[in-house]
């Protein structure tokens, strides 16, 4: 009986962990988008990953990688990417395309 319960519970638990990793990446992505908008207000253009985070006020969650895919030197929009090292999903944020995009989408 214990073996059967474990066989049911372990996959459910692992799936919930993966959802947690994705939630961390998406949350950081939204926060990073807010930081891009703040950078635009201060500088008149959207920034790169390096110059948006240069003041040290933003720290991504553990094992989450954030990247500015576009937005270097223009004020027309930006595209961001985030992923957690323990998840196979990649998330995108497109300011001109409706915000957070599905994991299979890309920024244009």
C-alpha positions as CSV (number, residue, x, y, z in Angstrom):
1,X,0.0,0.0,0.0
2,X,2.8,2.4,0.9
3,X,4.5,1.6,-2.4
4,X,1.4,2.4,-4.4
5,X,0.9,5.7,-2.6
6,X,4.5,6.6,-3.2
7,X,4.2,5.8,-6.9
8,X,1.3,8.2,-7.1
9,X,2.6,11.0,-4.9
10,X,6.2,11.3,-6.2
11,X,5.3,12.2,-9.8
12,X,2.8,14.7,-8.5
13,X,5.4,16.3,-6.2
14,X,8.0,16.5,-9.0
15,X,5.4,18.2,-11.3
16,X,4.7,20.8,-8.6
17,X,8.4,21.5,-8.2
18,X,8.6,22.2,-12.0
19,X,5.6,24.5,-11.8
20,X,7.4,26.3,-9.0
21,X,10.5,26.8,-11.1
22,X,8.4,28.2,-14.0
23,X,6.6,30.5,-11.6
24,X,9.9,31.9,-10.3
25,X,11.1,32.5,-13.9
26,X,7.8,34.2,-14.9
27,X,7.7,36.4,-11.8
28,X,11.3,37.5,-12.4
29,X,10.4,38.2,-16.0
30,X,7.5,40.5,-15.0
31,X,9.7,42.3,-12.4
32,X,12.5,42.7,-15.1
33,X,9.9,44.2,-17.5
34,X,9.0,46.8,-14.8
35,X,12.7,47.5,-14.5
36,X,13.0,48.0,-18.3
37,X,10.1,50.6,-18.1
38,X,11.9,52.4,-15.2
39,X,15.1,52.4,-17.3
40,X,13.1,54.0,-20.2
41,X,11.7,56.7,-17.9
42,X,15.2,57.5,-16.6
43,X,17.1,57.3,-19.9
44,X,14.7,57.7,-22.7
45,X,15.6,54.3,-24.3
46,X,15.2,50.7,-23.3
47,X,18.4,49.1,-22.1
48,X,20.5,46.0,-22.4
49,X,20.7,43.3,-19.7
50,X,24.0,44.9,-18.5
51,X,22.9,48.5,-18.2
52,X,19.4,47.8,-16.8
53,X,20.9,45.8,-13.9
54,X,24.0,47.9,-13.5
55,X,22.7,49.7,-10.3
56,X,22.4,46.3,-8.5
57,X,18.8,46.9,-7.4
58,X,17.5,43.7,-9.1
59,X,18.5,40.2,-8.3
60,X,16.9,37.3,-10.1
61,X,15.7,34.2,-8.2
62,X,18.3,31.4,-7.7
63,X,19.0,29.6,-11.0
64,X,16.9,32.0,-13.1
65,X,18.6,33.5,-16.1
66,X,17.1,36.7,-17.6
67,X,18.2,38.2,-20.9
68,X,17.2,41.3,-22.9
69,X,16.8,40.0,-26.4
70,X,16.0,43.4,-27.9
71,X,15.7,46.9,-26.5
72,X,19.2,48.2,-26.8
73,X,19.0,51.9,-27.6
74,X,15.4,52.3,-28.8
75,X,12.2,53.5,-27.2
76,X,9.9,51.4,-29.3
77,X,9.7,48.3,-27.2
78,X,11.7,45.4,-25.7
79,X,11.7,41.6,-25.6
80,X,13.0,39.6,-22.6
81,X,13.7,35.9,-22.0
82,X,13.8,33.9,-18.8
83,X,14.4,30.3,-17.8
84,X,15.1,28.3,-14.7
85,X,18.0,25.9,-14.8
86,X,15.9,23.1,-13.5
87,X,13.1,23.5,-16.0
88,X,12.9,22.9,-19.8
89,X,10.6,25.8,-20.4
90,X,11.7,29.2,-21.6
91,X,9.4,32.3,-21.1
92,X,9.3,35.5,-23.1
93,X,8.0,39.0,-22.4
94,X,7.3,41.2,-25.4
95,X,6.3,44.7,-24.5
96,X,4.7,45.3,-27.9
97,X,3.2,41.9,-28.2
98,X,1.0,41.7,-25.1
99,X,3.5,41.0,-22.3
100,X,4.2,37.5,-21.1
101,X,4.1,35.0,-23.9
102,X,3.6,31.3,-24.0
103,X,6.6,29.1,-23.6
104,X,6.6,28.1,-27.2
105,X,6.4,31.7,-28.5
106,X,9.3,33.9,-29.4
107,X,9.8,37.6,-29.6
108,X,9.8,39.2,-33.0
